[in-house]
Amino acid sequence: MILDLHNHSIKSDDGRAKVENYCQWIRSRDIPIDGMVLTEHRQFEPTDYSALEKKYGLVILEGSEVETEYGHVLVYGVTDALMREFDFERLDIPLAEVLAGAEKHGAIAVPCHPGRPRVGMFAHTEALGVPEGVRIVEVYNGGSRENEDQIAIDKAEELGYLGIGGSDAHIVSHIGRCATRFPDRIDSMGELVEALASGEFEAIKPASE
């Protein structure tokens, strides 16, 4: 099962892709992924995508991307209770609050593009220290430049983190650049959270395999 774990639709302030257009692109270009997770910026407002899932034979799940003093963080398994733990719209949520809230409510928090200047976690660890509680980081990001992914890979190995992949797509043609392979079928956010918690997955670049 291959899922692209980091994407943005027109719900995000800088997203320019409709979800159905992502589906059409995946199918028309035979992109080898089984589905996607939409991680809209600083929000979680679920939409029923079941009709699109059935029409295109794809899994469409929803998480969120929040902003902390350590940079951006993907959150999988968002619930109403988790949203009461911290303000998703803030630009400076303490990472400790995100990690604690996720653990309390059975979610998973994953720092994304951690090798990127300013918005990546490793840009802040020298000044702020290595945060406690991080288990997984995004090591393949479809929007990375130069050596950003390599920094993420090297630091993740050094610190013992697991790694996921996501395209960080904001336009249709970027979907499927990076993804994460799981050994078992995933059809719901609950199953995705369980799979991430198990540690049984690997970051991949589907187009290059």
C-alpha positions as CSV (number, residue, x, y, z in Angstrom):
1,M,0.0,0.0,0.0
2,I,1.5,3.3,-1.1
3,L,0.2,6.6,0.2
4,D,1.4,10.1,-0.4
5,L,1.2,11.5,3.1
6,H,1.6,15.3,2.5
7,N,-0.6,17.3,0.1
8,H,-2.6,20.5,-0.1
9,S,-5.8,21.3,-2.0
10,I,-7.4,24.7,-2.7
11,K,-8.5,24.6,1.0
12,S,-5.0,25.7,1.9
13,D,-4.2,29.3,1.3
14,D,-1.4,28.5,-1.1
15,G,-3.0,25.4,-2.7
16,R,-4.0,25.5,-6.3
17,A,-5.3,21.9,-6.9
18,K,-8.8,20.5,-6.5
19,V,-8.9,17.0,-5.0
20,E,-10.6,15.5,-8.0
21,N,-7.9,17.0,-10.3
22,Y,-5.3,15.1,-8.2
23,C,-7.3,11.9,-8.7
24,Q,-7.6,12.5,-12.4
25,W,-3.8,13.1,-12.7
26,I,-2.9,10.0,-10.7
27,R,-5.1,7.8,-13.0
28,S,-4.3,9.5,-16.3
29,R,-0.5,9.3,-15.6
30,D,-0.6,5.9,-14.0
31,I,1.2,7.3,-10.9
32,P,1.9,4.2,-8.7
33,I,0.2,5.3,-5.5
34,D,-2.9,4.0,-3.9
35,G,-4.1,7.2,-2.3
36,M,-3.2,10.5,-0.6
37,V,-3.5,12.4,2.6
38,L,-4.6,16.0,2.5
39,T,-2.8,18.0,5.1
40,E,-4.2,21.5,4.9
41,H,-2.4,24.4,6.5
42,R,-3.4,25.4,10.0
43,Q,-6.9,23.8,9.9
44,F,-8.9,20.6,10.0
45,E,-12.3,20.8,8.4
46,P,-13.1,17.3,7.1
47,T,-14.8,16.8,3.8
48,D,-16.6,13.7,2.6
49,Y,-14.5,12.4,-0.3
50,S,-16.1,9.0,-0.5
51,A,-17.6,9.6,-3.9
52,L,-14.2,10.4,-5.3
53,E,-12.6,7.4,-3.6
54,K,-15.2,5.1,-5.3
55,K,-15.0,6.8,-8.7
56,Y,-11.2,6.7,-8.9
57,G,-10.4,3.7,-6.7
58,L,-8.2,5.8,-4.4
59,V,-7.9,6.3,-0.7
60,I,-8.3,10.0,0.4
61,L,-7.6,10.8,4.0
62,E,-7.3,14.1,5.9
63,G,-4.8,15.3,8.4
64,S,-3.4,18.8,9.1
65,E,-0.1,20.8,8.9
66,V,0.5,23.1,11.9
67,E,3.2,25.6,12.6
68,T,5.4,25.4,15.7
69,E,8.6,27.1,16.9
70,Y,10.4,24.2,15.4
71,G,8.8,24.5,12.0
72,H,5.9,22.8,10.3
73,V,4.4,19.5,11.6
74,L,2.0,17.1,10.0
75,V,-0.7,15.7,12.3
76,Y,-2.5,12.4,11.5
77,G,-5.6,11.3,13.5
78,V,-7.0,14.7,14.3
79,T,-10.1,14.7,16.5
80,D,-12.3,17.3,18.0
81,A,-10.7,16.6,21.4
82,L,-7.2,17.1,19.9
83,M,-8.3,20.4,18.4
84,R,-9.2,21.6,21.8
85,E,-5.6,21.0,23.0
86,F,-4.1,23.8,20.9
87,D,-5.1,26.4,18.4
88,F,-4.4,25.0,14.9
89,E,-4.4,28.5,13.4
90,R,-1.5,29.7,15.5
91,L,1.8,30.3,13.8
92,D,3.9,29.5,16.9
93,I,2.3,26.5,18.6
94,P,4.8,25.0,21.1
95,L,5.9,21.7,19.5
96,A,5.7,20.1,23.0
97,E,2.0,20.9,23.0
98,V,1.5,19.3,19.6
99,L,3.4,16.2,20.6
100,A,1.7,15.8,24.0
101,G,-1.8,16.4,22.5
102,A,-1.2,13.9,19.8
103,E,0.0,11.3,22.3
104,K,-3.0,12.0,24.6
105,H,-5.5,11.6,21.8
106,G,-4.0,8.7,19.8
107,A,-2.7,10.9,16.9
108,I,0.7,11.0,15.3
109,A,2.7,14.2,14.9
110,V,5.5,14.3,12.3
111,P,7.8,17.2,11.6
112,C,7.8,17.8,7.8
113,H,10.6,19.0,5.5
114,P,12.8,19.1,8.6
115,G,15.9,19.9,6.6
116,R,14.5,23.1,5.2
117,P,15.6,26.5,6.4
118,R,13.2,28.3,8.8
119,V,10.2,26.0,8.5
120,G,12.1,22.7,9.1
121,M,12.8,21.2,12.6
122,F,16.6,20.8,12.1
123,A,16.9,24.5,11.4
124,H,16.1,25.1,15.0
125,T,17.7,22.3,17.0
126,E,21.0,24.1,17.4
127,A,19.3,27.1,19.1
128,L,16.4,25.3,20.8
129,G,17.8,21.8,21.4
130,V,16.5,18.4,20.1
131,P,12.9,18.2,21.1
132,E,11.7,15.2,23.1
133,G,9.0,13.0,21.8
134,V,9.6,13.0,18.1
135,R,9.7,9.5,16.6
136,I,9.1,10.1,12.9
137,V,10.1,12.9,10.5
138,E,9.5,13.4,6.8
139,V,12.7,12.4,5.0
140,Y,11.4,12.7,1.4
141,N,9.5,15.8,0.5
142,G,8.5,16.6,-3.1
143,G,9.2,20.3,-2.7
144,S,12.7,20.0,-1.3
145,R,15.6,21.8,-2.9
146,E,19.3,21.1,-3.0
147,N,20.3,19.0,0.0
148,E,17.2,19.5,2.2
149,D,16.2,15.8,2.0
150,Q,19.7,14.6,2.6
151,I,19.9,16.8,5.8
152,A,16.6,15.2,6.9
153,I,17.9,11.6,6.1
154,D,21.2,12.2,7.9
155,K,19.8,13.8,11.0
156,A,17.0,11.2,11.2
157,E,19.6,8.4,11.1
158,E,21.7,10.2,13.7
159,L,18.8,10.7,16.1
160,G,17.1,7.3,15.5
161,Y,14.0,8.7,13.8
162,L,11.8,6.8,11.3
163,G,11.1,8.5,8.0
164,I,8.0,9.0,5.8
165,G,7.6,10.5,2.4
166,G,5.1,13.0,1.0
167,S,4.9,15.2,-2.1
168,D,3.9,18.4,-0.4
169,A,1.9,19.0,-3.6
170,H,0.2,22.3,-4.1
171,I,-0.4,21.8,-7.8
172,V,-1.8,18.8,-9.6
173,S,1.4,17.7,-11.4
174,H,3.4,17.3,-8.1
175,I,1.2,14.6,-6.6
176,G,3.0,11.3,-6.2
177,R,6.6,12.6,-6.2
178,C,7.2,11.2,-2.8
179,A,5.2,8.7,-0.7
180,T,5.3,6.0,2.0
181,R,5.0,2.3,1.5
182,F,3.1,0.2,4.1
183,P,2.9,-3.6,4.2
184,D,-0.8,-3.8,4.8
185,R,-4.0,-2.2,3.3
186,I,-5.0,1.2,4.8
187,D,-8.5,2.5,4.3
188,S,-9.0,4.9,7.2
189,M,-7.1,7.5,9.2
190,G,-7.3,5.1,12.2
191,E,-5.5,2.4,10.2
192,L,-2.9,4.9,9.0
193,V,-2.2,6.0,12.6
194,E,-1.8,2.4,13.7
195,A,0.5,1.7,10.8
196,L,2.7,4.7,11.6
197,A,2.7,3.7,15.3
198,S,3.9,0.2,14.3
199,G,7.0,1.6,12.6
200,E,6.4,-0.7,9.6
201,F,6.8,1.6,6.6
202,E,9.4,3.2,4.3
203,A,9.7,6.5,2.5
204,I,9.9,6.1,-1.3
205,K,9.9,8.1,-4.5
206,P,7.4,6.1,-6.6
207,A,8.3,7.7,-10.0
208,S,12.0,6.7,-9.6
209,E,11.3,3.1,-8.6
